[in-house]
């Protein structure tokens, strides 16, 4: 499983240019440059380098060598700057990663197929929680269902206002049995995913997914099905539930803040469309609109604070508000 690489810098829908104009740093009222956030390109590059070293130690039975490696490498400025800016701070993020590694047990449900994947998913997802460190998570399923900050996807779907597909997770044994039967009869008709536990999302995330859905439809080979979303808003309560089942559900998580989504990737290989979708996602990341984490079958996306206002306006315009 590869780490998403940086793609040529351009905003979605704009032509590629050899060079980009230098950005001016925001200034304080006194006119002095205000400190920019951590360098995310440097952070992602440092994570990629660390993963190579973690992979080289995969066959070493002792965990001591891996712990020493993590201890040393996470202190590098490019990595430490992001981890220190998360709600847990550097020490908390480091200790959580070491604990995740110590507890790791490979299983078919987890997106973390090995320790290298676990480290990649954890470290790259820390960008999400750094961005939204001041946001309050949805702690319970009831909070997700009752929040006025989230919209019901089914209401939008019935009015043909969505440019992506999803599956609702069956709530009963009968529903799960019917879903299993459909998979046996037509195993490749749709992605192999349990579906959304809650079909609710922030308006900004709906706007992002609609944008991606339209771009994907325009660039994918003919006959490719629409963009497929496998996960959206999840409560911390549900996140713990997933962890008990063996999934690599990280905490804190952008899903619990409502700003993250997972989109199917592996299924689109049979249509020759996976690379087209990957390019769309990485271009958005390069533009600073999203954070992207390669989780194998699905890729994780999180809206950046800098894109929030534009996406909210896009949602309101599309809904005629």
N, C-alpha and C positions, 0 to 999 in steps of 0.2 A: 504494500500500500504506500503510495507516494505522498509526499508533503506538497500541498498546493504551491506552485512556483509563481513568482511574480510575472505578470504578463505586461506587454508594452503599455505604457501609461497613456490612457485616454479615457475620457468620460463616455458612458454608453451613448451611442448614436452619433458621436463626433468622429471626424477623421483622425487617423494616426498622424502625428507630427513628429519630426526628428527630435525636437527639443521642446521643453515646456518652459514658459516664462517663470522667472523666479518669483516665489510668493513672498509678500511682505508680511512679517510677523505682526499679529495684533499689537496695538499699543495701549499703554495705560493712559489715564487722563493727562499725565505729565508728559506724554509723548515718548516715553521710554518703551522699548520692545518688551512685550510680556512673554514670559517663559512659555515655550510651546510644550505640548505633552511629550511623553516618551516617543522615541523614534521606532515606529512599528515595523518599518522595513528592516531595520537593524535587529529588532527583536525576533522577527520571523526567521531571518538568516541565522541568528545565533541558535534558535531552536533547531533548525535543520542541521546545523553542525553538531549539536548535542545528541540528536537522534542517531547520527552515524556512530558516535561513541557508545551510546547505550546499546545499539544493535551489535556492536563488536563484543560486548560483554554478555550477550544473551545466553551463551552456553556455560558461563561461569557459575558453578553451583552456589557459591557464597554470595550473599547480598552485600557484604562489606565493601567490595570494590565498586558496586553501583552506587552505594550510599556516599562514598568518598567522591566519586565523580560528580554526583548531583550537588553535594556540598560545595565543591570547588567551582563548578561551572555556573551555578545559579547566582554566584556573587559577581559575575562579570557585569559591568555597567549596563550593557544592552538588555540583559535579562532582569537584573535587579531593579531597574527603573520601572518596569511594568509591574512586577510582582509587588513592589513597595507601594504602588498606587492602587492596589486592590483593597477591598474592605478588610481583608485579613492581614494586610501588610506583608512584608517580605518573609518574616519568620513564620507567620501562620500559613502562607502559601507553600513555603518550603516544607514545613512539617506535614501539611496535608498531602503533598505529593509523595513524600517518603512513606507515609502511612498507606496511601493507595497502592504503592508499589509493593509494600510488605504484605498487603492483604490480597493482592491480585491472584485470581484463579481464572485461567482461560475457559471460556465456554461459548457455545454457538450463538447465544443471544447477544453477547457483548460486541459492540463495535470495536473494542480494543482486543484485537486478535492475539496480540503479544504485548510484552512490556514496552516495546518501542512505540507501538500505537497508543498505549495508555499514556505515556509521557507526552506524546504529540497532542493528543486530544485535551489533556489537562492544561498544558502550557498555552496552547493557542486559544483555548476557551477563556483563559484569564483576561484576554483583551476585552471580552464582553463585560465581565464584571468590573474591570477597571473603568470602562466607559460609563457604566450605569451604577457606579458605587453609591450614589446618593438616592437611588430609586428603592422603593419598598417592594419586597417580593410578595407574591401571592403565597400565603402559608398553607391554606387549606383548599380543598376542592370547592367548598361552598363560596369562598372568596372569588375564585375564578368564575363560577357560574353567576354570581351576583354583581360583578364589577361593571360599573357604567363606562369604564375605560376600554372595555372589550365589546366587540360586535359579534353577532351570531352568523357564522358562515352559511348556515342552511338558509337563513332569511335572504342573504345576498345571492346564493346559488339559484334559488327559485325565481329570482328576478333577473337572471342572466347577467349578474354583475361581477362574476369571478372569471378570471382567465387561467385558472388552474383547477386541478382535480384533487380530491382527497377521499378517504374512506373513513366513515365513522366506526369506531371500535364497537363491536357487538357488546351489549350490556347483559345478555342472558346466555344460558347454555344452549338454547335453541339457536340463537343468532350465531354463536361461535361454531356450532355444528354445521349450519348452512354455509358459513364462510369457508370452512374446511372442505366441504363437499365441492363447492365451486372451484377451489384451488386444485382439487384432484381431477376434476373434469377438464378444466382449462388452466393449467399451471402457469402459462406465460401471458395470460390475458391482462394481468395487472401486477404491480409490484407485490412482492411477498412481504407485507407489512401488516402489523396488527391494526393499524388505523389510529385516528385521533381519539384520545381519551376525552378531550373537551374540544368542541368545534368552535372555539372562541379565540379571537385574536385582536391585537391592537390595530387601529385604523392604519397606522403607518406601515405595519407589516403587510396588511392586505394590499396597500398601494404598491409596495415593493414587489410582492409576488405577482400582482397583475402586470406590472411593468415587465418583469422577467418572463411571464407567460406570453405576452405579446411578442417580445424579442425572440423568444425560443421558437414560437410558431413561425416567425419570419425567416429564421436562419437554419432550422433543423431540416433534414432531408424530407421530401414529400412522404406523407403517410405516417409521420411520427406523431404519437399521441401527445396531448397537452402536458405541460409541466405538472408533476405530481408531488404533492406535499405530504410528508409522512408524520410530521410532528409540529405542534405549535406551542401555545401556552400550556404550561404544566405547573401545578402547585408544588411547593416543597414536600407536602404530604405525599403526592403521587411520585415525586422524585425518589423519596425513600422507598416507596413501594417497588419502583423499578430496580433500585439497587438490591433489594432483597431477592428479586427474581434473577439477578445476575447481570443486568444491563450496566453499561458504563455511564451512569447518570451522575454527572459531576455536581458538586455543591461548593459554593453558590453557583447558580446557573442562569444564563440569559433567558432560558425557557421560563424560569420562575419569575422573571421580571416582565415577561410578555413581549420582549423585543427579539426573540430568536425563533427560527423555524428550521426544519430539516427538509431537504428536497431529495427525491429519489435520483440516483445516478446509475446504478448498475443495470437496472431494467432497460435503460435507454441504449445500452450497448447493442442490443439486438436490432435496433433501428438505425444504427450508425450515427447516433445523435449525442452520445455522451460527451465527446470532446467539444461539440458546439455549446452544450450547456455549461461545461466547465469553463470555457473561455468567457462566456457571459458573466459568470460569477466572479472570476478573477479580475475581469475588467472593472466590475463594481468595487471590488476590494481595492484595486489600485487607485480608483477615484476617491477612496476614503468613505464610501457609502456603507460598506458592510465589512464584517469580519467573516472569513471563510475558514472552516475546519473540515479537512478531508476525513470522514469517518467510514470510508469504505463504500458500503452499499448506498448510503445517503451522505450528503454534505450538509454541514451545519452552517447556518447564516445568522448573523446578528446585525441589526440596524445600528448605525453609528449615531451619536447625538447630533453630529453636524448635518446629517441627512433628515433628521426628524421633521423639521419644519416644512421642507420641500415635499416630503412624502405625505404629510398631513394635508397640505394644500392640494396635492394631486388626488388624494382620496375624496376630499370635499368637492372638487371639480367634477370628478367622475360620477359621484353620487348626486350631482345637481344640488349641492347644499349652498 
